[in-house]
Amino acid sequence: MPRGAWYYLTRGMDVLFADRILQKLETGGDAAARWSPGIVRAFRKTVHVVRQAVDERDLRNLRSLHFEKLKGKRSHQCSMRLNDQYRLIVELNREGARKQVTVIGIEDYH
């Protein structure tokens, strides 16, 4: 570190996957065959953004994600836009010092 410089190191949120297929989708492999290449690209990009975010405020501030809390029976979940048709469904866990996001699935909203 250069002398006299201040560096603030922050780690983003931890990402967990409710489904092994979604976990494989992030890293590549045969799981990508279920969705179009555009969805896979958007999924990987969104998960990367979530990993870099300090908390949900960072996700809300990125208007392109259309981050929103769901209502009704799914009020404990949130969604983020992958494209015009598909949404990434997540759950936020605020327990403990680290914030966690659990990826629940990719859903067709049309």
C-alpha positions in Angstrom: 0.0 0.0 0.0 1.5 3.4 -0.9 2.5 5.6 2.0 -0.2 8.0 3.1 -3.0 6.4 1.0 -6.2 5.2 2.6 -7.9 2.1 1.3 -11.3 1.0 2.3 -11.8 -2.7 1.6 -15.4 -3.8 1.7 -16.6 -7.2 0.8 -20.0 -7.7 -0.9 -22.8 -10.0 0.1 -22.4 -13.7 0.2 -24.4 -15.5 -2.4 -26.1 -18.9 -1.7 -28.1 -21.0 -4.2 -31.3 -22.9 -3.3 -30.7 -25.1 -6.3 -27.6 -26.9 -7.5 -28.5 -26.2 -11.1 -28.4 -22.4 -10.4 -25.0 -22.8 -8.8 -23.7 -24.6 -11.9 -25.3 -21.9 -14.1 -23.0 -19.3 -12.5 -19.8 -21.3 -13.1 -20.7 -22.7 -16.5 -21.3 -26.3 -17.5 -24.3 -28.2 -18.8 -26.8 -26.2 -16.7 -26.7 -23.4 -19.2 -28.6 -25.5 -21.8 -31.9 -24.8 -20.0 -31.9 -21.1 -20.8 -30.9 -18.9 -23.7 -27.4 -17.5 -23.9 -28.8 -14.0 -23.1 -30.5 -15.2 -19.9 -27.3 -17.0 -18.8 -25.2 -13.9 -19.5 -27.7 -11.7 -17.6 -27.8 -14.2 -14.7 -24.0 -14.2 -14.3 -23.8 -10.4 -14.5 -26.6 -10.0 -11.9 -25.0 -12.5 -9.5 -21.7 -10.7 -9.9 -23.4 -7.3 -9.1 -25.0 -8.9 -6.0 -21.6 -10.2 -4.8 -20.2 -6.7 -5.1 -23.1 -5.0 -3.3 -22.6 -4.1 0.3 -26.3 -4.3 1.1 -29.7 -4.1 -0.6 -29.4 -0.3 -0.9 -26.7 -0.8 -3.5 -29.1 -3.1 -5.5 -32.0 -0.6 -5.2 -29.7 2.2 -6.5 -29.0 0.3 -9.7 -32.2 1.1 -11.5 -31.5 -1.3 -14.4 -32.0 -4.2 -11.9 -35.6 -3.1 -11.1 -35.0 -4.5 -7.6 -38.3 -4.9 -5.8 -39.8 -6.7 -2.8 -42.6 -9.2 -3.7 -46.0 -9.1 -2.1 -48.4 -11.6 -0.6 -47.1 -15.1 0.1 -43.8 -14.1 -1.3 -43.3 -11.0 0.8 -40.0 -12.4 2.2 -38.5 -12.5 -1.4 -37.3 -9.9 -3.9 -36.9 -9.9 -7.6 -34.4 -8.4 -10.0 -34.8 -8.1 -13.8 -32.7 -10.3 -16.0 -34.5 -9.1 -19.2 -38.0 -8.0 -20.2 -39.4 -11.5 -19.5 -37.3 -13.2 -16.8 -36.7 -12.2 -13.2 -34.2 -13.5 -10.7 -35.9 -14.4 -7.4 -33.8 -14.0 -4.2 -34.2 -14.0 -0.4 -32.2 -11.6 1.7 -30.8 -12.8 5.0 -29.8 -10.0 7.4 -28.7 -12.2 10.3 -25.2 -11.9 11.7 -22.4 -9.6 10.6 -22.4 -10.7 7.0 -25.4 -10.2 4.6 -26.4 -13.1 2.5 -28.5 -13.5 -0.6 -30.1 -16.8 -1.5 -30.9 -17.2 -5.2 -34.2 -19.0 -5.4 -34.8 -19.2 -9.1 -35.3 -17.7 -12.5 -38.9 -17.1 -13.3 -40.9 -16.2 -16.4 -43.1 -13.2 -15.5 -45.2 -13.3 -18.7 
